[in-house]
């Protein structure tokens, strides 16, 4: 048996970002120094115009860049292009990875929400997605849970495909271990970090991800 490769954290912004959020993001990313498990941060805010979103994103993007954490924009190819982000994350209604690739070029990471579907994930891979996201694995406090994914889906994907997979939905330090063992490359979390002491919670996740 080979040892499970180390799983990393994929942080998603809370639904609203206050003035103190840049300092909170710094705390979350600095808590364990070079041993910090956060590989990516997704900027996900709804209902803002692009100018407003770009202003809020800029300091967060700088914080991520200084720590070599990938800065991913949710849902918005145009905003990702405007910011020169590291990537964009597409929902099933946000256009195809192929179209996004034509718009953004080959350097930007493109991720796709695939819910609980092997078919959607394989389709995303064929269209050039750099990673696929499965979930929700548990009921989420951040957004309504419409699709429940089984842990076996992570095992199936990680055994057959090279494209990394992200597990999302209601994940906490207490329940994440089976997802790590099933082969998730990344654990995506929002409320499980931002609804408490972000530094302590990132540290708690780090103990479960190795």
C-alpha positions in Angstrom: 0.0 0.0 0.0 1.4 3.4 -0.9 0.8 6.1 1.6 -2.0 8.6 0.9 -0.5 11.7 -0.8 -1.0 14.8 1.4 -4.3 16.5 0.9 -4.4 20.3 1.0 -7.0 22.9 2.0 -8.9 25.0 -0.5 -10.3 28.0 1.3 -13.5 29.7 0.0 -14.3 33.3 1.1 -17.3 33.8 3.4 -20.5 35.1 1.8 -19.7 38.7 2.9 -16.2 40.2 3.4 -15.8 42.9 6.0 -12.9 45.3 6.6 -11.2 42.9 8.9 -11.1 40.1 6.4 -7.7 40.7 4.8 -6.1 40.4 8.3 -8.2 37.2 8.9 -6.9 35.8 5.6 -3.4 36.5 6.6 -3.9 34.8 10.0 -5.3 31.7 8.3 -2.4 31.5 5.8 0.4 32.2 8.3 -0.6 30.1 11.2 1.8 27.2 10.4 4.4 29.0 8.4 5.7 26.8 5.6 3.6 23.9 7.0 0.4 25.7 6.2 -2.0 23.4 4.4 -3.8 26.0 2.3 -3.1 25.6 -1.4 -5.8 27.9 -2.9 -8.2 30.6 -1.9 -11.5 31.1 -3.9 -13.0 34.6 -4.1 -16.7 33.9 -4.1 -19.1 36.9 -3.6 -22.5 37.2 -5.1 -24.3 40.3 -6.4 -21.4 42.7 -6.8 -20.6 44.6 -10.0 -17.2 43.8 -11.4 -15.6 47.1 -10.4 -16.7 46.6 -6.7 -15.6 42.9 -6.8 -12.2 43.8 -8.3 -11.6 46.4 -5.5 -12.4 43.9 -2.8 -10.3 41.2 -4.5 -7.1 43.2 -5.0 -5.7 43.1 -1.4 -6.7 39.4 -1.0 -5.0 38.5 -4.2 -1.8 40.3 -3.0 -1.9 38.3 0.3 -2.3 35.1 -1.6 0.5 35.9 -4.1 2.9 36.7 -1.3 2.4 33.3 0.1 2.2 31.3 -3.2 -1.4 30.4 -2.6 -3.5 30.2 -5.8 -6.1 32.9 -6.1 -9.2 31.5 -7.8 -12.3 33.6 -8.9 -15.7 31.9 -8.6 -18.1 31.9 -11.6 -16.7 34.9 -13.4 -14.4 34.4 -16.3 -14.3 38.2 -17.1 -13.3 39.1 -13.5 -10.6 36.4 -13.5 -9.2 37.8 -16.7 -9.3 41.4 -15.4 -7.5 40.5 -12.2 -5.0 38.1 -13.8 -6.1 35.5 -11.3 -4.5 32.1 -11.0 -7.7 30.4 -11.9 -11.5 30.4 -12.3 -14.0 28.0 -10.8 -17.1 27.3 -13.0 -20.5 26.0 -11.9 -22.5 23.9 -14.3 -24.3 27.0 -15.5 -21.2 29.1 -16.0 -20.1 27.9 -19.5 -17.7 25.2 -20.5 -14.1 24.8 -19.5 -13.3 24.8 -23.3 -14.8 28.2 -23.7 -13.1 29.5 -20.6 -9.8 28.2 -21.8 -10.2 30.0 -25.1 -10.9 33.2 -23.2 -8.2 32.8 -20.5 -5.3 31.0 -22.2 -3.3 28.0 -21.0 -1.8 29.4 -17.8 -4.9 29.8 -15.8 -6.3 26.9 -13.7 -9.9 26.0 -14.5 -12.0 24.1 -12.0 -15.6 22.7 -12.5 -18.3 21.9 -10.0 -19.5 18.3 -10.8 -21.8 17.7 -7.9 -22.3 13.9 -7.4 -21.8 13.0 -11.1 -19.0 10.9 -12.6 -20.4 11.8 -16.0 -20.1 15.6 -15.4 -16.5 15.1 -14.1 -15.4 13.1 -17.1 -17.0 15.6 -19.4 -15.2 18.4 -17.6 -11.9 16.5 -17.9 -12.4 16.0 -21.6 -13.0 19.7 -22.0 -9.7 20.6 -20.3 -10.6 21.2 -16.7 -7.6 21.3 -14.4 -9.6 20.0 -11.4 -13.1 18.8 -10.6 -15.1 19.4 -7.4 -17.5 16.9 -5.9 -20.1 17.5 -3.2 -21.8 18.2 -1.0 -20.5 15.4 1.2 -22.2 16.8 4.3 -25.0 19.3 4.9 -23.5 22.8 4.4 -24.2 25.9 6.4 -22.8 28.2 3.7 -25.2 27.3 0.8 -28.2 25.1 0.2 -27.4 21.5 -0.3 -29.0 20.2 -3.5 -26.6 17.3 -4.3 -25.2 14.7 -1.9 -22.1 12.9 -3.0 -20.9 9.6 -1.7 -17.3 9.0 -0.5 -17.0 6.2 -3.0 -17.0 8.8 -5.7 -13.7 10.1 -4.5 -12.2 6.6 -4.5 -13.5 5.9 -8.0 -12.1 9.2 -9.3 -8.7 9.1 -7.7 -8.1 5.5 -8.8 -8.9 6.1 -12.5 -8.0 9.7 -13.3 -5.0 12.0 -13.0 -7.1 15.2 -12.7 -7.1 16.4 -9.1 -10.5 16.3 -7.2 -11.8 18.7 -4.6 -14.3 17.6 -1.9 -16.7 20.3 -0.8 -19.8 20.7 1.4 -20.1 20.8 5.2 -16.6 19.6 5.8 -15.1 20.2 9.3 -11.9 19.0 11.0 -14.0 16.4 12.7 -15.5 14.8 9.6 -12.8 15.3 6.9 -10.6 12.3 7.5 -12.6 9.7 5.5 -12.5 12.1 2.5 -8.7 12.4 2.8 -8.4 8.6 3.0 -10.7 8.2 0.0 -8.3 10.2 -2.2 -9.5 13.8 -2.2 -6.6 16.0 -3.3 -8.1 19.1 -1.8 -10.7 19.8 0.9 -12.8 23.0 0.2 -14.0 24.8 3.3 -15.6 28.1 4.1 -17.8 28.3 7.2 -15.7 25.6 9.0 -12.8 28.2 9.0 -14.5 31.6 8.9 -17.2 30.9 11.5 -14.7 30.7 14.3 -11.0 31.3 15.0 -9.5 30.9 11.5 -6.0 30.2 12.7 -7.0 27.5 15.2 -9.3 25.9 12.7 -6.7 25.8 9.9 -4.4 24.2 12.4 -7.1 21.6 13.3 -7.6 20.8 9.6 -3.8 20.4 9.1 -3.7 17.6 11.8 -6.2 15.6 9.7 -4.8 16.2 6.3 -1.4 14.5 6.5 
